[in-house]
């Protein structure tokens, strides 16, 4: 998957992406899979950037959205099917837990004892993934039709 595809899926423009990346708010986009030869961007990267953008639209601060997506990376990978393990949590976001400490979904504070959060701002990774799949399939279909080596300049 190309970065242009991921930007299209997330609705983020390239200038915003570059600015956020320079400031270190998109470090999760550097995560790669596979061997040294094939270390490209995947559907997990698309889901991560869409989750980031969705959190930003709530609005969650940039640094908090970055932290939430980074800490939910393993669940993002599992949600997209790149890992056979079940996700620990289908939510990605930040919350103020029952003891008043800000934390991220999937990583409850040890003293919380499972109490309900006081406040939260999260996105459902499963729902985002369901919404992304048709668009990703369409991008993959269009890519195969134009990348056959017969393009005209």
Secondary structure, DSSP 8 states (H G I E B T S, - for coil): --HHHHHHHHT--HHHHHHHHHTTTTGGGG---S-SS-----HHHHHHHHHHHHHHHHT--HHHHHHHHHHTHHHHHHHTTSSSS--S-SEEEEEE-TTS-EEETT---TTSTT---SEEEEEEHHHHHHHHHHHHHHHHHHHHHH-SS----
